[in-house]
Amino acid sequence: MNDYTGVIHLHSLYSYDGRTPVAEILNAARARKVDFLLLTDHSTMKAREDGFEGWNDGVLLIAGEEIAPRFNHYLAFGHKEALDCAEKDPDLPPQAYIDRVSERGGFGFIAHPDHKGTRLFHVKHYPWLEWSVTGYTGLGIWDFMTDWQNSLTGYLRAIASYIWPAFFLRGPCPETLKRWDALAMSRHVVGIGELDNHDTLQRVGGWTFSVFPFHRVFHLIHTHILTEQPLSGDSEKDIDTVLAALRQGRCYVSLDYFKQAAGFTMTLRDNTTEAAIGDHFALGDTAVLQISLPHKAKIRLMRNGNAFQEILGSNMTATIDQPGVYRMEACLKAGGRYRPWIFTNHIYVDRQKNG
C-alpha cells in the first residue's frame, strides 16, 4: 500500500469566516509535507472555479464544501457545483441536503458530530443532531478544533494550549467513537479526521491573534489514505483515487506531531484472502490479523466497540474467529505520558456463507 498524508476540512478566504488565500494555505501544506488537502469552504467551490483544484507543486487540492446551517454540518465532495443550500434555505432538513449531494454524484461526511464549543470564549456549539439520516458515507471521528476547544477551561490553560496545542489534545470524543462503532455494526461507515481551521482573528483584551495560522496546525491531525497504486501526477485521475480511498474507508486518522504514523499497516488474512482497513472479509474458521507500527505504542484492538486485545509494542498478531467490526487504536508515549496517535477504520468481518 502507498500511504499519503492529507488534511480534511479547512477554510480559505473564499469562506465568509475565513481569511487566508488558497496560495498561502498551499505553501503551509508544502512546508509540512502534506500530500493532499480537502478544502471545505462554506457553501462555495470557488477555489475550483479559480483553478486551484488539482496538483499545485506537490500538493493535491480537492475542492468540496461545508454545508453549515446552525446545526448538522456536512462535508460534501465529488459534486461539480456548490449547493449553497445553508444560506438559501437554512431550515432545510439534513436528509434533504445529504440526498442532493448524492443526486449530484457526490458523497459526504457528518462534520464534528459532538462539537461542544467553549463557554470561556463564547464559542457556540455545532453538533450533529439528526441521527435518523441515511445516505452519508461517514463522519468525522477526531476533529482538531473540537478537541482543542475542549481544553479551554481556564485562561492560563488556554494560553498554554494555544502555544503547544498538540500537548492538550485528548483524542476523539468517547461518545463519537461509541456511536461510530454502533453504526458500523449495521453498515459501512467511514471515519475521517478533521482540522476545521479558519485562521480566525481573535481579540482578547488588547491582543489580537490568529487561531491558527495554517503552518501551525498542518502537522497535527491527519487523515492518511492507502492506495494500491501510487498517485500518478494526473490531477483528475488522482482526485478520483483519493476520493475512492476515502469512500471505501482505506484510511486512518493520526496525530503526527510527535511521531509520523506513515508506515503503519493492518491486514487480515487466511489461506486465500487478504483484507485491509475499510474492507469486508468473509470469515471461515479463523483468520490472522496483523498490525505493524513504525514506533512502539500501546496498541488496542477493538471489536464491536470493545477492547479485544491490548499490548505494548510495535507489532500485534491476533487470531480472529468471530465476525464483527475490528479497528485499532494506538497511543504513543511523548512528553512523559501516552498520547492519542492512530485510529483506524474498521475491517468488516462477516461469517462465510456455505455454498
C-alpha positions, -999 to 999 in steps of 0.1 A, spaced: 0 0 0 11 36 -7 5 59 23 -5 96 16 -10 122 42 -40 145 40 -58 173 58 -96 174 56 -119 203 65 -103 237 62 -115 272 52 -99 298 30 -105 334 20 -135 321 0 -154 313 32 -173 341 49 -154 333 81 -120 326 65 -93 350 56 -63 330 42 -57 329 5 -55 294 -10 -20 300 -23 -8 307 13 -26 275 25 -8 255 -2 26 269 9 19 258 45 9 224 33 42 220 13 62 231 44 45 204 65 48 177 38 11 173 34 2 154 2 -34 164 -3 -60 189 10 -98 186 10 -109 223 11 -144 228 25 -153 265 22 -188 273 33 -214 269 5 -189 276 -23 -164 258 -45 -149 290 -59 -114 275 -54 -122 251 -82 -136 279 -105 -104 298 -99 -82 269 -110 -67 257 -76 -81 222 -78 -56 196 -88 -18 194 -83 -1 226 -70 36 220 -69 34 188 -49 1 193 -31 -31 179 -45 -61 202 -36 -96 189 -39 -125 214 -36 -155 204 -16 -179 224 5 -192 225 41 -230 228 43 -233 247 75 -267 257 89 -270 263 127 -266 226 134 -259 194 114 -229 205 93 -220 183 64 -188 180 43 -196 173 7 -172 161 -21 -173 148 -56 -201 170 -69 -194 197 -95 -211 228 -82 -218 240 -46 -253 235 -34 -253 268 -14 -284 255 5 -275 265 40 -279 302 31 -308 298 7 -328 275 29 -314 274 65 -343 252 76 -337 225 50 -337 191 68 -303 174 68 -317 144 49 -325 168 20 -290 181 15 -275 146 20 -297 135 -8 -290 165 -30 -252 158 -28 -258 121 -37 -281 131 -66 -252 152 -80 -228 124 -79 -211 134 -46 -208 119 -11 -202 133 23 -193 131 60 -210 143 91 -188 171 105 -176 174 141 -206 154 154 -201 161 191 -188 197 190 -194 214 223 -179 249 218 -164 267 248 -182 289 272 -150 307 283 -145 323 249 -182 323 239 -178 298 211 -211 282 201 -217 245 199 -222 229 165 -231 192 170 -249 169 146 -284 163 160 -303 143 133 -291 107 136 -321 93 117 -305 103 84 -292 78 59 -270 80 28 -239 96 42 -205 80 37 -191 86 72 -183 110 99 -155 129 115 -142 109 144 -115 133 155 -117 170 149 -88 192 159 -109 223 167 -134 203 188 -106 186 208 -86 218 213 -116 239 223 -124 212 250 -91 221 266 -100 258 271 -112 255 307 -92 285 321 -72 314 309 -37 301 318 -46 267 303 -59 284 272 -26 303 268 -6 271 272 -28 252 248 -25 279 222 13 278 224 15 240 225 -18 227 211 -6 191 204 1 186 241 -35 193 250 -53 170 225 -70 141 242 -82 122 212 -116 115 197 -147 121 219 -156 88 235 -193 94 226 -182 98 190 -163 65 189 -191 47 207 -217 59 181 -193 52 152 -188 16 163 -225 11 168 -233 24 133 -205 3 118 -221 -29 132 -250 -23 109 -234 -8 78 -202 6 63 -194 39 80 -161 56 73 -143 77 99 -121 106 90 -100 132 108 -109 169 106 -90 201 111 -118 227 108 -92 256 108 -102 291 97 -72 311 107 -96 334 125 -85 366 142 -95 369 178 -91 398 202 -86 393 239 -80 424 259 -56 445 237 -41 415 220 -52 403 185 -40 369 174 -48 342 148 -65 309 157 -45 293 140 -21 301 111 -21 270 89 16 263 92 10 258 130 -17 231 126 -9 213 94 13 188 113 -15 178 138 -45 157 129 -41 140 95 -62 115 75 -39 91 57 -52 72 27 -38 39 15 -37 31 -22 -26 1 -42 -11 22 -69 9 54 -64 -6 87 -73 3 95 -109 6 132 -111 -25 134 -133 -49 157 -113 -82 143 -125 -71 106 -120 -55 113 -86 -86 132 -73 -106 101 -82 -81 79 -64 -81 99 -32 -119 102 -31 -123 65 -38 -100 56 -9 -120 78 14 -153 64 3 -140 28 9 -125 36 43 -90 28 31 -78 55 56 -68 61 91 -65 92 114 -34 102 132 -18 129 153 16 132 135 31 159 157 52 136 179 59 108 155 49 101 119 23 73 115 32 66 79 44 30 76 15 16 97 -2 -15 84 -32 -36 95 -42 -67 75 -64 -97 80 -55 -129 62 -65 -165 58 -52 -191 33 -69 -175 4 -79 -139 12 -63 -107 25 -81 -76 37 -70 -41 48 -88 -14 67 -121 -5 51 -125 -39 35 -151 -66 41 -138 -101 49 -156 -134 47 -145 -155 77 -142 -192 75 -129 -209 107 -101 -185 116 -80 -157 102 -49 -138 114 -49 -101 120 -15 -84 119 -7 -49 129 27 -32 124 36 3 137 66 24 128 71 31 166 64 14 199 30 22 213 1 10 233 -19 -10 208 -56 -17 214 -76 -39 190 -113 -31 192 -141 -55 183 -177 -41 181 -165 -11 202 -150 -32 230 -113 -39 237 -104 -72 222 -66 -74 227 -40 -50 241 -2 -49 241 27 -25 244 49 -28 213 52 -21 176 36 -54 164 4 -73 172 -9 -106 159 -44 -117 168 -65 -148 158 -99 -138 146 -126 -165 149 -157 -143 154 -175 -119 130 -176 -83 139 -161 -49 131 -125 -46 141 -104 -14 143 -72 -3 161 -63 25 185 -27 33 193 -13 57 220 23 69 217 45 79 247 56 115 243 64 142 268 62 118 297 27 104 290 8 83 265 -10 104 239 -36 95 212 -18 87 180 -36 64 154 -73 55 150 -81 32 120 -112 25 101 -129 -9 106 -123 -42 89 -158 -57 85 -157 -94 92 -187 -115 82 -193 -152 86 -186 -170 54 -217 -184 38 -216 -221 30 -222 -229 -7 
